[in-house]
Amino acid sequence: MPLRPHSFLRLPALAALWLMAAGAAVAASLQVAPTSVSLRAEETAQGVWLSNSGDVPLRAQVRVFHWQQRDGEDVLDPSDRIALSPPMLELAPHSRQLVRVIRLDPAPVAGEDAYRILVDELPSQDAGGTASAGLQFVLRYSVPVFLKPAVTTAPVLRARVVREGAGAALEVRNEGNGHAQLVDLQFVAGDGQRSAIAAGLAGYVLPGQRKRWPLPAALAQTQGTFEARINGEPRAQSLVVDAAAP
């Protein structure tokens, strides 16, 4: 189940708003916390809270996918290495429920393993159990899950400009054994002028993998450096840039 680069990572709180022709009214408000989950090597379970802040009941489903990056893109594959309980639930108005996230395999040894939980609010049903007719807004949350090894090192990032079709892209690889979250990714020209590549949450670079961001044609031909705030650090860090790929 491949996903386009950072297609769901750039949205606030990792929530994508989807239109579905299914109901007459706007769906109740589904909220998810926390927005990411980490399991240390000695832990086997954590939890995610689903809340309904609306005035009508809502139904939701939760699914888990193994998260990798191939050819610079985020890819989600179905996985049975993490169990979610319960996988389907109904929330009364102004209530919440804990969904347990349970690791079924031993902790990773060499490097962090990554997954994503997709939380979907389902269209409301009428009294007969069928989906209501009309237009309804339905929320989807995508929650990162990181399974930690016993020892996690800081991410080691290297960047380069690569050809991508008729254009160019910034490719960042992570040589550490833990993920790197990039925020406010930007290009800094030699004269100090800054150009945003991805404002806000740009995305993640998983350990031992690569992530790509499209570059405007003008930036691909300009000398400069790339900066981002990494893993919540308040100050931007410069990325080590290798020679451009042929």
N, C-alpha and C positions, 0 to 999 in steps of 0.2 A: 504494500500500500504506500507507494511513494508520495511524498508531499513536496510541493514547490519550495524553493529556498525561503526560509524564515517567513512562510506565509501566515503562520499562526502565532509566531513568536513576537511580533511587533505590536500586538494589540494590548491595551491596558489590562492588567490582572490576568493575562493569558486567556481572555475570553473572546470568542468570536461570535458575532451576532448573525444568526441565520434567518432567512425568510422561508416560511413554509406555508403552503396553502392548506391550512388545517383547522383554523378556529375563527370564531367570530370576534374574540377580544384578545387584547394583549395578554400573553402568558404571565403567570405569577412570577415573582422575582426570585430566581435561584442564585444563591451565593455559595462560594466554595472557599474554605480556608483550611490550611495555609495554601499559598500559591505554588509551593514546591515542597517536596518531601525528601529527606535524607535518612537512610538507614545505616548506622555505623556497623562495623563488622560484628560486634557482639549483639546487635539487635536483630530480632526476627519479624517485628511488626511495628507499624506506626498507624496513624489514623488521619483521615480527612473528614472535616465537618461539612455537611451539606445543609444549608438553611433556606427556609422559605419565608421571606419578609413580606409576602403578599397576603391578600385577604381570601384567596381561594386555594384549594389543595393543588399540588403539582406532583407529577410523576417524573422520575429521572432514572437513567441507566448509567452505569459506570463500566468502562472496559479498559484493559491494559494492553499496551503495545511495547515491544522492544524498539528502542530508539537508536538509530545509527545514522552516520553521514556517509553517503556514497557520491563520488564525483562532485563534492561540494554541496550536496543537497541533503535535507533532512528526510529520512525514510523511516516509516513506522511499519513493523511487521507484527502480526498477532503472536502472542506469547502466553505460555502456561507456566512460566517460572515465578509469577506473582499471582496470588489469589486476592480477590476483592470480595468483601462480605459486609453487607449484601450487595449483589450486582444490580438489583432492581429495587426501587423503593418509592413509596408515596409519602409526601410530607404534608402534614396538616398546616393550615395557615399559622404563621408566626411560630414555627417549630423548627427543630434541627435534629439531625441524626448523624451518628458517627459511622463512617465506612472504614473498615479495617483494611490495611494494606499489609499483606503477609508475604514475606520472602520464603519461597519453598526450597531453594537451593542453598548450598553453603555460600558464605560470603566470598566475593571475588578475591583473588590472591594478588595478582599483579597490578590491576588498575580498576578504576571505578567503572561500573556498569550502569547504563542509563535506560530508563523506560519513560513512557508517558501514559497518564491516566486521562482518558477522554470522558468527560461528564456531560451528558446530553439531557437537557430538559425535553421531555416528550410532549407532543401535542395533547391538549386536554380532550377528554372524552365526554360525550353527553350521557344521559341517564341510561341509554341503551347499550353503552359500552363502545360506541363507534366514535371516530374522530369527528369533531365539530367541523362544519363547513365554513369557509371564509378564509381570511388572511390572519395568520398568527405569527408572532415573533417568538423564536425559540433560541435559548442560550446554549452555547457549547463552551466548556472550559477545557483547556489542555494543561495538565499539571505535570511538571517534570518530577521524576522519581530517580534518585541517585543512590545506588548501592555502593557503599564505601568499602575499600580494602582496609586492612589493619593500619597501614601507613599511607597517607595521601600527601603528595608533594604539591607545591605550588605549580600552576600551569606554566608551561614554557612555550611561548607563542612566537612563531615566525611567519612573516607575511611576504607575499610576492604578487606581482601583477601578471595575470595570465590571459591568454586569448580565450574568448568565449563567443563562438559564432562569429558574427561580423564585428563584435565589440570586444570589450575587455572586462575583467572582473578582478576584485581583490580576493585573493585566496589566503586564508589564515589557517595554519596547522598548529596543533597542540601536541608538543612532545612531552608533556607531563603526564601524570597518571590520574589527574582529577580534571573536572570540567572547568571551562572558562566562560563566564557570562560577560558579554560585551554590551556596554551602554554608551550611547552618544558616540558612535563611530564616526570619525571625521578625517579628512585629508588636510594637512597643513603644508602649504606651499613654502618655498624658500623665502619669500618675502613676509611670511607670517600670516597670510590670508588663509582663512579656514573655510572649508566646504563640507557640509554634512553629507555623509554617505547613508547613515541610518540613525535618525534622531531617536532618543529614548532607548528602549530595549532593542538592540540590534539583533541579538540572538546568542546562541551558545556555540562553542567549539568543544566537541567531546574529546576525551583523551585518546591520543593516537589517531585522530581523524582530522578532516579538513572541512572548512565551511567557506562558501563564496558569496560575495556581494557584488552585483553589477556596478560598474563604474561609468560615469559620464565620459564621453569620448575626450573631452578637453582635459580631464584629470589624468587619463591614461598616458598622456604625452607630457605631463608636467612633472618636474623634479620636486620631491618633497617627502614628507613622512606621514604615517598614519597613527592616530591616537584613539584611545577608548578608555573608559573607566571599566575596570575588570573586577568581577566578583565583589561588587559593592564598595570598592575603594572610592573615597571622596575625590581623589585627584586623578586626572587622566594620565595614562602611561603611553609612552611611544612604543610602537611595535617594531621589532627588528625586521628590516626589509632586506630580502635576498634579491639577487639580480632578476630582472623580469624574465619570464619564461619565453622561449622563442615561439 
